[in-house]
Amino acid sequence: MVKLQKSKIVLYTLPALLVAGMATPALADSHGDENAMVRVLHASPDAPEVDVYVNGDAAVEGAAFQDITDYLELPAGDHEVAIFPAGEGGEGDPVIEETLTVEGGMNYTAAAVDTLDNLTLEAFADDNTVEEGMTKIRVGHMSPGAPAVDVGLVDGDSLFEGAEFFAVTDYLELDPDTYDLEIRAAGTEDAVLDLSGTELEADTVYSAYAVGADADELEVVLVADEAHAAPSEMPATGMGGASQSANYLPLALTILAGGLGAAFLFRKKILPQA
């Protein structure tokens, strides 16, 4: 069994992406039902920085591994997206060309996942609402070489079970607190990443994305969103279910224009075996 040092929680402030040729998009709390809000996470461990063109216009320059954009507004409907290696200025053949379809009134995260040879984008719905005074978290398995995992309390029960690549769990509502969490190989007590000291604040919605080529390079990007509304009925939350079909849409790599938000990065610290 691998023994792990307690992870250091690092505030990972992402550098701004360069934006060209598109109007500044509106923030998530101002969009109408005719528009969708989309953000993008670069979770492909060996893919280079990329530039993105949307409907023929330059949108993003220099999106790198672990970069995540703020929510950005995109009209409902179909949009033509072309992805190029950074610096090529839209010339030559794109890495991927794809039609992106979004639904008005919805929030999405679109994650570029897998290795460069098998690059895809998985788009899944976000629910940034939570009961007043509570917190909410979900987990995304985005490490192509890592096995199925459970996420739970250190020396305690699992909160999420059996998440495989690629899976995004349902949300779990919790009391705000500091939790000693760990990622374990599914069905075992073998920890692969210690997330002790994870602080989950009230009125905040979290997404914890496990990224990296495999279990030996595993990191977690923890994205925090301020809840913008309280639902009249709480959506289903995950106590063991990993959603792999109901709330995400498989797409090709799509990255949208805009600035980058902030995320927390947990880095794996492995000690020699006992």
Protein Blocks (a to p, Z undefined) as FASTA:
>chain_A
ZZddddddddddddddddehiacdddfklccfkbccdddddfbfkbccddddeehiafbg
hiaehiacddddddedddddddddehklopajdfbdcdddddehiacddddedjfklgcc
ddddddfbdcehiacdddddfbfkbccdddddehiacfbghiacdddddddddddddddd
ddddehiabdfbdcehiacdehiacddddedjblmlgccdddddddfbdcfbdcdddehi
acfklmcccddddddeddddddddddddddddZZ
